[in-house]
């Protein structure tokens, strides 16, 4: 496999110098292997690991602001331990370390993973895949939880993130128990598997079985939900990579960094969380409305360009000079915060592709 991809990627970069390559839908060992092998050699990005992690981090940043407990008190249970789940969790760890000053070992200890054999522990008796080792628990005192019900009682999570592809894994019993365990805080529930036939639960189920208290984001689109007996209609958050991979691609092609770094992806997450309007925040929504995606994509791409220049990795002189002349408000901060200048945003918007209004416009343009 790796010999074949080496030939393909070397051929692509020779034929198209400066190409930006997005890895998508490789199996878990190959997804991590390809990213590790190529991320410092060519301009590349893995959407399943980095894209999913980035967009879910953005939603999580919004959720913990509304949860009602300090970030350090979160106990986060992942259901599913593939490349997407581990990628998401590692970005959440980075966020807790960078943004909230939690030491890495303590931040990592806030996470538990459940796979097909139960909670992942170092003493479970099976040989763990390399990507699972980092989050394997060593503090379980010999206890092995083999089911999600057992894991729920053992961990008592404040947040539950599903990337299991198991339809209805978050059953009524599980959702009600999450609500009972979190009377002092709003439960965070992210059923991220898609399509709907693989989603761990629906928005309606999460609302009904948590007494409408849930902080929710899903991987697939669900309809709005009106709380019975009221005119209060809630909009579910959709933690879909559509929010991040187009602006990452656009920013990468404009600034031409030598590589995509974790801090660039972190800046993208922060920028996306910053795009929420006051109305969206007031209604407890975790992502901007889909109708605003072109607006938010430009803002995220502008933040990416700023971060690439800030790290000294951008190679396009035009964007380097533009950022130097128009620094972001927090240009002196050591922590990426997703900020950007209006001048850079204006130029990014000019470089965005826009669909034609009609076939006639396409023909006229080509003529």
C-alpha positions in Angstrom: 0.0 0.0 0.0 2.6 2.6 1.0 4.8 1.8 -1.9 1.9 2.3 -4.3 0.8 5.6 -2.6 4.4 6.8 -2.7 4.5 6.4 -6.5 1.1 8.1 -6.9 1.9 11.1 -4.6 5.3 11.6 -6.1 3.8 11.6 -9.6 1.1 14.1 -8.6 3.5 16.5 -7.0 5.9 16.3 -10.0 3.0 16.9 -12.5 1.3 19.6 -10.4 3.9 21.5 -8.2 2.2 23.1 -5.2 -0.8 20.8 -5.3 -2.9 20.5 -2.2 -3.8 16.9 -1.4 -6.8 15.9 0.8 -6.8 12.4 2.1 -10.3 11.0 2.5 -11.9 7.7 3.5 -8.8 5.6 4.0 -9.1 2.9 6.7 -7.8 3.8 10.1 -4.2 2.4 10.1 -3.6 3.8 6.6 -5.2 7.2 7.4 -2.8 7.8 10.3 0.1 6.2 8.5 -0.3 8.4 5.4 -0.7 11.6 7.4 2.4 10.8 9.5 4.4 9.9 6.4 3.5 12.9 4.2 2.4 15.8 6.4 5.9 17.4 6.6 6.8 16.5 3.0 4.0 17.9 0.9 1.0 20.2 1.3 -1.7 17.7 2.5 -4.5 17.2 4.9 -6.6 14.3 6.2 -10.2 15.2 6.4 -11.3 12.2 8.5 -8.7 13.0 11.2 -8.0 16.7 11.0 -11.2 17.9 9.4 -13.5 16.0 11.7 -11.4 16.9 14.7 -11.5 20.6 13.7 -15.2 20.9 13.2 -16.1 18.9 16.3 -13.7 21.0 18.4 -15.4 24.1 17.2 -18.8 22.8 18.3 -17.3 21.6 21.6 -15.8 25.0 22.3 -19.3 26.4 21.9 -20.9 23.6 24.0 -18.6 23.9 27.0 -19.4 27.6 27.2 -23.1 26.7 27.8 -22.7 23.5 29.8 -22.6 25.1 33.2 -19.5 23.5 34.6 -15.8 24.4 34.3 -14.0 22.8 31.2 -11.6 20.9 33.6 -14.6 19.1 35.1 -15.7 17.6 31.8 -15.7 13.8 31.5 -15.8 12.8 27.9 -16.9 9.4 26.6 -16.2 8.5 23.0 -18.2 5.7 21.5 -16.2 4.4 18.5 -12.4 4.5 18.3 -11.5 4.8 14.6 -9.4 7.4 13.0 -12.1 10.1 13.2 -12.8 9.5 16.9 -9.1 9.5 18.0 -8.5 12.5 15.7 -11.3 14.5 17.4 -10.1 13.6 20.9 -6.5 14.6 20.2 -7.6 18.0 19.0 -9.9 18.4 22.1 -6.8 17.5 24.3 -4.8 20.2 22.5 -7.6 22.7 23.1 -7.8 22.0 26.8 -4.0 22.3 27.1 -3.6 25.5 25.1 -6.8 27.4 25.9 -7.4 26.3 29.5 -3.9 25.6 30.8 -4.7 22.0 31.8 -1.5 19.8 31.8 -1.6 17.2 29.0 -1.7 14.2 31.2 -4.7 15.6 33.1 -6.4 16.6 29.8 -5.9 13.2 28.4 -7.3 11.6 31.5 -10.6 13.4 30.8 -11.3 11.0 27.9 -12.6 7.4 27.8 -13.1 5.4 24.6 -15.5 2.5 24.0 -14.9 0.2 21.0 -16.5 -3.1 20.1 -14.8 -4.8 23.1 -15.8 -2.1 25.7 -13.7 0.6 27.4 -10.2 0.7 26.0 -7.8 -0.1 28.8 -4.1 -1.1 28.8 -4.9 -4.3 30.7 -7.9 -5.5 28.6 -6.0 -8.5 27.2 -6.1 -7.7 23.5 -3.4 -6.1 21.4 -4.4 -2.5 20.8 -4.1 -0.8 17.5 -1.4 1.9 17.6 -3.8 4.8 17.4 -5.7 3.5 20.5 -2.7 3.3 22.8 -2.6 7.0 23.7 -6.1 7.0 25.2 -5.9 3.5 26.8 -6.9 3.8 30.5 -4.4 2.6 33.2 -6.5 3.8 36.2 -9.3 1.2 35.9 -8.0 -1.0 38.7 -8.7 -4.1 36.7 -12.3 -3.1 36.0 -13.4 -4.0 32.4 -16.6 -2.4 31.1 -17.8 -4.4 28.1 -21.0 -2.5 27.2 -22.0 1.1 26.8 -24.4 0.8 29.8 -21.5 -0.4 32.0 -19.2 2.4 30.6 -21.8 5.0 31.4 -22.1 3.9 35.0 -18.3 3.7 35.4 -17.3 7.0 33.7 -20.4 9.1 34.6 -19.7 11.3 31.6 -20.7 14.9 31.1 -20.2 14.6 27.3 -20.8 11.6 25.0 -19.5 11.6 21.4 -20.6 8.9 19.0 -18.5 7.9 16.0 -19.5 4.2 16.1 -21.7 4.0 13.0 -24.1 1.9 15.2 -27.7 2.9 14.6 -29.5 4.0 17.8 -26.5 3.2 20.0 -27.7 6.1 22.1 -30.9 4.5 23.2 -33.7 6.0 25.2 -32.2 4.3 28.3 -28.7 5.7 27.6 -30.0 9.3 26.9 -32.2 9.3 30.0 -29.3 8.1 32.1 -27.0 10.9 30.7 -29.6 13.4 31.7 -29.8 11.9 35.2 -26.1 12.0 35.6 -25.9 15.7 34.7 -28.4 17.5 36.8 -25.9 20.3 37.6 -24.9 20.7 34.0 -26.4 20.4 30.5 -25.3 17.1 28.9 -23.3 17.3 25.7 -24.3 14.7 23.2 -22.8 14.5 19.7 -24.0 11.5 17.6 -21.6 12.1 14.7 -22.0 9.0 12.6 -23.7 9.4 9.2 -25.8 8.9 7.2 -29.0 8.8 9.3 -29.1 5.0 9.1 -25.9 4.9 11.2 -26.6 7.8 13.5 -26.4 7.0 17.2 -29.7 9.0 17.9 -31.8 11.7 16.4 -32.2 15.3 17.5 -35.8 14.7 18.6 -34.8 11.7 20.7 -31.9 13.6 22.4 -34.3 16.5 23.2 -37.2 14.3 24.5 -35.1 12.1 26.6 -33.0 14.8 28.2 -35.9 17.1 29.0 -34.8 19.4 26.2 -31.5 20.2 28.0 -29.1 18.6 25.6 -26.3 20.4 23.8 -26.4 18.6 20.5 -24.5 18.3 17.3 -24.8 15.5 14.8 -22.8 14.3 11.7 -25.9 14.2 9.6 -28.8 16.7 9.2 -31.8 16.4 11.4 -35.0 18.5 11.3 -35.8 21.3 13.7 -37.7 20.3 16.9 -40.5 22.3 18.5 -40.9 21.6 22.2 -44.4 20.3 22.7 -46.9 22.8 24.1 -44.7 25.8 23.1 -43.6 27.8 20.1 -40.0 27.2 21.0 -38.3 25.6 18.0 -34.7 24.4 18.3 -32.2 24.0 15.5 -29.8 21.1 15.7 -26.1 21.7 15.2 -24.6 19.7 12.3 -20.9 19.0 13.0 -20.1 18.4 9.3 -16.7 18.8 7.7 -18.3 21.1 5.1 -17.6 24.0 7.5 -13.8 23.5 7.4 -12.3 21.6 4.5 -13.3 24.1 1.8 -11.8 27.1 3.7 -8.7 25.1 4.6 -8.2 24.2 1.0 -8.8 27.8 -0.1 -6.5 29.2 2.5 -3.8 26.6 1.6 -3.9 27.5 -2.1 -3.8 31.3 -1.4 -1.0 31.4 1.3 0.8 28.3 0.0 2.3 27.1 3.3 4.9 24.5 3.1 2.8 22.2 5.3 -0.5 22.1 7.3 0.2 22.3 11.0 -1.9 21.4 14.0 -1.9 25.0 15.1 -3.4 26.0 11.7 -6.2 23.5 12.3 -6.6 24.8 15.8 -7.0 28.3 14.4 -9.6 27.0 12.0 -11.6 25.6 14.9 -11.4 28.8 16.9 -12.4 30.8 13.9 -15.4 28.6 13.2 -16.6 28.9 16.8 -16.2 32.7 16.6 -18.5 32.9 13.5 -21.6 32.3 15.6 -24.0 35.3 15.6 -25.4 36.7 18.8 -28.8 35.3 17.9 -27.3 31.8 17.4 -25.5 32.0 20.7 -28.6 33.2 22.5 -30.5 30.2 21.1 -27.8 27.7 22.3 -26.8 26.8 18.8 -23.3 25.3 18.4 -22.7 26.0 14.7 -23.6 28.9 12.4 -26.7 28.4 10.3 -26.0 26.7 7.0 -27.5 29.6 5.1 -24.4 31.6 6.1 -21.8 29.1 5.1 -20.2 31.2 2.4 -19.8 34.0 4.8 -18.3 31.8 7.5 -16.1 30.0 5.1 -14.4 33.2 4.1 -13.8 34.1 7.7 -12.3 30.7 8.5 -10.1 30.9 5.4 -8.9 34.4 6.4 -8.0 33.0 9.9 -6.1 30.2 8.2 -4.1 32.6 6.1 -3.2 34.7 9.1 -2.0 31.6 11.0 0.1 30.3 8.1 1.8 33.7 7.8 2.2 34.0 11.6 4.0 30.6 11.6 6.4 31.7 8.9 5.3 28.9 6.6 3.4 30.9 4.0 5.2 31.2 0.7 3.0 33.5 -1.3 4.5 36.9 -1.0 1.3 38.8 -1.7 -0.5 37.3 1.4 2.6 37.5 3.6 2.8 41.3 2.8 -0.9 41.8 3.2 -1.0 40.2 6.6 2.1 42.1 7.7 0.4 45.4 6.7 -2.9 44.3 8.3 -2.2 42.2 11.4 -5.0 40.4 13.2 -6.2 42.0 16.5 -4.3 39.3 18.5 -1.2 39.1 16.4 1.0 39.1 19.5 -0.7 36.2 21.2 1.1 32.8 21.4 -2.1 30.9 21.2 -4.0 30.7 17.9 -7.4 32.3 18.3 -8.8 32.3 14.8 -8.7 36.1 14.4 -8.1 37.9 11.1 -8.1 41.4 9.6 -10.8 42.9 7.5 -8.3 43.5 4.7 -7.4 39.9 4.5 -11.1 38.8 4.7 -11.9 41.2 1.8 -9.2 39.7 -0.4 -10.2 36.1 0.5 -13.8 36.8 -0.5 -12.6 38.1 -3.9 -10.8 34.7 -4.5 -13.8 32.5 -3.6 -15.4 30.6 -6.4 -19.0 31.6 -7.1 -21.5 29.4 -9.0 -23.1 30.9 -12.2 -26.6 32.1 -12.0 -27.6 30.3 -15.2 -26.3 28.2 -18.0 -26.5 31.3 -20.2 -24.0 33.0 -17.9 -21.6 30.0 -18.2 -21.8 30.1 -22.0 -21.3 33.9 -22.2 -18.3 33.7 -19.9 -16.6 31.0 -21.9 -17.3 32.9 -25.1 
